[in-house]
Amino acid sequence: MSILLLFLTSGIFFIFTFIVQTLSAKLFFLLISFLLFKWGTNQILLVEKRKEEEIKKEMEELLQEFAYSQLTVSSDYLNALLLDEASQTLLIANRENTDSGFEVRDYPFDKIYETSIEENDHPIALISRRGLFGGSLLEKRENSLINVTKKEKDSKNDMKEAEEEKEEKSKKNKEKDKEGIKKLCLKIVVDDLDDPIIEYVFLENEEPIDQDSDEYKDAFKLCKKWHQMISVLIKRYDLLDKVIISRYEDSNRVV
């Protein structure tokens, strides 16, 4: 029996509840109407589940051509993050719709510079490879390089002011978070002049959801896992850079 026929029959039985006179007949037709409606609803859910499984299977087959040790897929099956420890590569896969193929960009681990967790476009965790000036593309600061031309005392004052400003922003962010979370994403800075900041969305809703909800907790747990993995990669190469610089300085030291 088709789903449309189930709902049509359910509607007919529901109409009969207003036509028949006896209470027992009304309850009978109402029960049959409810059961048919429930059956039709379950059939829709089964069809959607089968379709989702087919899309998921197709996506996994498309991604099998890429080597990876870690993988996460977006709920709409349009985006994926892949990490391959053997080739030391991070891959970003995107596509327009479920009928199209993936466009994949790959970045060596040593070309990853920063990673940040953002809630409602506010960073709550940031790890970066500190360069000469210790700047960050993901921190929303104005005139981030102004300290370069100042004296050491001024630099310390600026650092203190920056910390106070950071604490103030953190308080404001916490107040906003009480209203709920609409978006949770991971941002990654890579060595790519055309598109240096990658955004991977783990949660995005039109209406805010509570931080205690299972939907948010599951999304945040996965986002945090990827943030920690990429943070390890960043710190690994940050440490390697320091070792190389230290050895270079030792080799050029005048005895």
LOZAZA-976411 format. One record per residue (C-alpha): x, y, z. Coordinates in Angstrom, 2 decimals. Layout:
<recs>
+---------+---------+---------+
:    east :   north :      up :
+---------+---------+---------+
:       X :       Y :       Z :
...
+---------+---------+---------+
</recs>
This chain:
<recs>
+---------+---------+---------+
:    east :   north :      up :
+---------+---------+---------+
:    0.00 :    0.00 :    0.00 :
:    1.47 :    3.36 :   -1.03 :
:    2.12 :    6.07 :    1.52 :
:   -0.30 :    8.45 :   -0.21 :
:   -3.07 :    5.83 :   -0.08 :
:   -2.42 :    5.29 :    3.64 :
:   -2.87 :    8.98 :    4.41 :
:   -5.91 :    9.21 :    2.13 :
:   -7.59 :    6.24 :    3.83 :
:   -6.68 :    7.69 :    7.24 :
:   -8.41 :   10.94 :    6.25 :
:  -11.53 :    9.11 :    5.09 :
:  -11.82 :    7.18 :    8.37 :
:  -11.29 :   10.43 :   10.29 :
:  -14.17 :   12.07 :    8.39 :
:  -16.40 :    9.10 :    9.28 :
:  -15.88 :    9.84 :   12.98 :
:  -18.08 :   12.93 :   12.44 :
:  -20.68 :   11.05 :   10.38 :
:  -21.47 :    8.01 :   12.52 :
:  -23.81 :    8.51 :   15.47 :
:  -22.75 :    6.02 :   18.14 :
:  -19.78 :    6.65 :   20.41 :
:  -18.35 :    3.17 :   19.85 :
:  -18.39 :    3.69 :   16.07 :
:  -16.72 :    7.09 :   16.45 :
:  -13.95 :    5.56 :   18.58 :
:  -13.51 :    2.70 :   16.10 :
:  -13.10 :    5.00 :   13.07 :
:  -10.85 :    7.35 :   15.06 :
:   -8.61 :    4.43 :   16.10 :
:   -8.36 :    3.12 :   12.53 :
:   -7.60 :    6.65 :   11.28 :
:   -4.84 :    7.07 :   13.87 :
:   -3.27 :    3.66 :   13.11 :
:   -3.24 :    4.33 :    9.37 :
:   -1.73 :    7.78 :    9.92 :
:    0.94 :    6.30 :   12.20 :
:    1.68 :    3.59 :    9.64 :
:    2.07 :    6.20 :    6.88 :
:    4.38 :    8.31 :    9.08 :
:    6.57 :    5.28 :    9.83 :
:    6.76 :    4.47 :    6.12 :
:    8.01 :    8.01 :    5.39 :
:   10.68 :    7.66 :    8.09 :
:   11.79 :    4.32 :    6.64 :
:   12.04 :    5.79 :    3.14 :
:   14.08 :    8.74 :    4.43 :
:   16.34 :    6.40 :    6.40 :
:   16.96 :    4.19 :    3.36 :
:   17.70 :    7.26 :    1.24 :
:   20.12 :    8.60 :    3.86 :
:   21.89 :    5.23 :    4.05 :
:   22.24 :    5.19 :    0.26 :
:   23.71 :    8.71 :    0.25 :
:   26.08 :    7.80 :    3.09 :
:   27.23 :    4.64 :    1.29 :
:   27.73 :    6.55 :   -1.96 :
:   29.74 :    9.22 :   -0.12 :
:   31.97 :    6.63 :    1.54 :
:   32.63 :    5.06 :   -1.88 :
:   33.58 :    8.45 :   -3.32 :
:   35.98 :    9.13 :   -0.45 :
:   37.61 :    5.69 :   -0.64 :
:   39.94 :    6.91 :   -3.37 :
:   41.62 :    9.13 :   -0.75 :
:   43.79 :    7.62 :    1.95 :
:   42.82 :    8.68 :    5.47 :
:   43.16 :    7.54 :    9.09 :
:   40.55 :    9.95 :   10.52 :
:   37.29 :   11.05 :    8.92 :
:   34.26 :   13.15 :    9.85 :
:   31.30 :   13.86 :    7.60 :
:   28.74 :   16.68 :    7.84 :
:   25.10 :   15.81 :    8.56 :
:   24.07 :   16.91 :    5.05 :
:   26.83 :   14.75 :    3.45 :
:   28.20 :   17.72 :    1.53 :
:   31.44 :   18.27 :    3.48 :
:   34.12 :   16.07 :    5.01 :
:   37.36 :   16.42 :    6.96 :
:   40.02 :   13.76 :    6.34 :
:   43.35 :   13.32 :    8.05 :
:   46.01 :   10.93 :    6.83 :
:   48.90 :   10.28 :    9.21 :
:   50.86 :    8.19 :    6.69 :
:   51.15 :   10.99 :    4.12 :
:   50.90 :   13.70 :    6.84 :
:   48.09 :   15.46 :    5.00 :
:   44.83 :   17.18 :    5.93 :
:   42.11 :   16.99 :    3.27 :
:   38.99 :   19.13 :    2.93 :
:   36.21 :   17.69 :    0.74 :
:   33.23 :   19.78 :   -0.45 :
:   30.44 :   19.39 :   -2.97 :
:   27.38 :   21.40 :   -4.03 :
:   24.80 :   18.61 :   -3.70 :
:   24.52 :   14.86 :   -3.09 :
:   24.48 :   14.14 :   -6.83 :
:   27.82 :   15.80 :   -7.58 :
:   31.41 :   14.75 :   -6.97 :
:   33.76 :   16.13 :   -4.34 :
:   36.24 :   18.93 :   -4.74 :
:   39.17 :   17.99 :   -2.49 :
:   41.92 :   20.28 :   -1.24 :
:   44.93 :   18.84 :    0.59 :
:   47.36 :   20.53 :    2.94 :
:   50.59 :   19.06 :    4.40 :
:   50.67 :   19.14 :    8.20 :
:   53.51 :   21.67 :    8.21 :
:   51.31 :   24.12 :    6.24 :
:   48.67 :   24.29 :    9.01 :
:   49.18 :   27.36 :   11.18 :
:   46.15 :   27.86 :   13.41 :
:   42.96 :   26.20 :   14.59 :
:   40.07 :   27.67 :   16.53 :
:   36.70 :   26.52 :   17.91 :
:   34.03 :   29.17 :   17.41 :
:   30.55 :   29.41 :   18.89 :
:   28.24 :   31.95 :   17.29 :
:   31.33 :   33.39 :   15.51 :
:   33.14 :   33.92 :   18.83 :
:   36.43 :   31.99 :   19.35 :
:   36.47 :   29.94 :   22.55 :
:   39.70 :   27.98 :   21.93 :
:   42.68 :   28.97 :   19.79 :
:   46.00 :   27.27 :   19.03 :
:   48.54 :   28.77 :   16.64 :
:   52.12 :   28.41 :   15.50 :
:   53.69 :   31.49 :   17.01 :
:   55.77 :   33.40 :   14.52 :
:   58.02 :   36.43 :   14.94 :
:   55.23 :   38.72 :   16.12 :
:   52.95 :   36.09 :   17.67 :
:   50.01 :   37.32 :   15.60 :
:   46.83 :   35.44 :   14.71 :
:   44.47 :   35.59 :   11.75 :
:   41.63 :   34.12 :   13.78 :
:   41.76 :   36.55 :   16.70 :
:   39.54 :   39.52 :   15.92 :
:   41.86 :   42.35 :   16.87 :
:   42.42 :   45.70 :   15.25 :
:   45.97 :   46.86 :   14.49 :
:   47.41 :   43.50 :   15.54 :
:   50.95 :   44.46 :   14.45 :
:   51.10 :   47.87 :   16.17 :
:   53.28 :   46.49 :   18.98 :
:   56.19 :   45.87 :   16.62 :
:   57.27 :   49.52 :   16.64 :
:   56.80 :   50.13 :   20.38 :
:   59.20 :   49.86 :   23.27 :
:   59.23 :   46.85 :   25.59 :
:   57.35 :   48.64 :   28.39 :
:   54.63 :   49.75 :   26.00 :
:   54.46 :   46.20 :   24.67 :
:   53.91 :   44.84 :   28.17 :
:   51.17 :   47.41 :   28.79 :
:   49.54 :   46.49 :   25.50 :
:   49.67 :   42.82 :   26.46 :
:   48.01 :   43.61 :   29.78 :
:   45.32 :   45.67 :   28.05 :
:   44.82 :   42.88 :   25.52 :
:   44.33 :   40.35 :   28.33 :
:   41.79 :   42.64 :   30.04 :
:   40.00 :   43.13 :   26.74 :
:   40.01 :   39.36 :   26.18 :
:   38.46 :   38.77 :   29.62 :
:   35.79 :   41.40 :   28.92 :
:   34.95 :   39.78 :   25.58 :
:   34.83 :   36.39 :   27.28 :
:   32.25 :   37.68 :   29.76 :
:   30.14 :   39.10 :   26.95 :
:   30.39 :   35.85 :   25.03 :
:   29.22 :   33.88 :   28.07 :
:   26.20 :   36.18 :   28.39 :
:   25.38 :   35.61 :   24.72 :
:   25.84 :   31.85 :   25.08 :
:   23.11 :   31.81 :   27.72 :
:   20.72 :   32.63 :   24.90 :
:   21.77 :   29.43 :   23.10 :
:   24.06 :   28.30 :   20.30 :
:   23.19 :   28.72 :   16.63 :
:   26.55 :   27.81 :   15.12 :
:   29.55 :   25.73 :   16.12 :
:   32.49 :   25.48 :   13.76 :
:   36.19 :   24.74 :   13.47 :
:   38.37 :   27.28 :   11.68 :
:   41.79 :   26.35 :   10.33 :
:   44.44 :   28.67 :    8.91 :
:   46.50 :   27.06 :    6.15 :
:   49.21 :   28.12 :    3.72 :
:   46.89 :   29.02 :    0.84 :
:   46.81 :   32.57 :   -0.51 :
:   43.51 :   32.01 :   -2.34 :
:   41.65 :   30.64 :    0.69 :
:   43.76 :   30.84 :    3.88 :
:   40.93 :   30.28 :    6.39 :
:   38.95 :   27.06 :    6.23 :
:   35.65 :   26.84 :    8.10 :
:   34.13 :   23.46 :    8.88 :
:   30.68 :   23.66 :   10.45 :
:   29.70 :   21.03 :   13.02 :
:   26.40 :   22.62 :   14.03 :
:   24.22 :   25.29 :   12.43 :
:   20.57 :   26.01 :   13.25 :
:   18.21 :   28.89 :   12.55 :
:   17.00 :   28.75 :   16.15 :
:   19.52 :   28.65 :   19.05 :
:   19.83 :   25.42 :   21.02 :
:   20.80 :   24.94 :   24.64 :
:   24.36 :   23.93 :   25.53 :
:   22.94 :   21.12 :   27.67 :
:   21.17 :   19.53 :   24.71 :
:   22.43 :   16.21 :   23.30 :
:   22.67 :   17.75 :   19.82 :
:   25.09 :   20.41 :   21.03 :
:   27.10 :   18.04 :   23.25 :
:   27.62 :   15.54 :   20.40 :
:   28.64 :   18.30 :   17.96 :
:   30.99 :   19.95 :   20.47 :
:   32.62 :   16.63 :   21.38 :
:   33.45 :   15.94 :   17.73 :
:   34.58 :   19.52 :   17.09 :
:   36.84 :   19.43 :   20.16 :
:   38.35 :   16.12 :   19.03 :
:   39.39 :   17.58 :   15.66 :
:   40.60 :   20.79 :   17.29 :
:   42.83 :   18.75 :   19.62 :
:   44.20 :   16.58 :   16.81 :
:   45.08 :   19.60 :   14.67 :
:   46.50 :   21.37 :   17.75 :
:   48.89 :   18.43 :   18.23 :
:   50.03 :   18.76 :   14.62 :
:   50.58 :   22.50 :   15.00 :
:   52.58 :   22.13 :   18.20 :
:   54.57 :   19.25 :   16.71 :
:   55.83 :   21.42 :   13.85 :
:   56.16 :   24.45 :   16.10 :
:   58.56 :   22.42 :   18.25 :
:   60.37 :   21.13 :   15.16 :
:   60.90 :   24.73 :   13.95 :
:   62.42 :   25.67 :   17.31 :
:   64.81 :   22.70 :   17.18 :
:   65.92 :   23.60 :   13.65 :
:   66.49 :   27.25 :   14.59 :
:   68.38 :   26.24 :   17.75 :
:   70.66 :   23.91 :   15.80 :
:   71.25 :   26.58 :   13.17 :
:   72.24 :   29.10 :   15.83 :
:   74.55 :   26.59 :   17.50 :
:   76.24 :   25.77 :   14.19 :
:   76.89 :   29.48 :   13.51 :
:   78.05 :   30.36 :   17.00 :
:   81.54 :   31.85 :   17.14 :
:   83.86 :   29.91 :   19.46 :
+---------+---------+---------+
</recs>
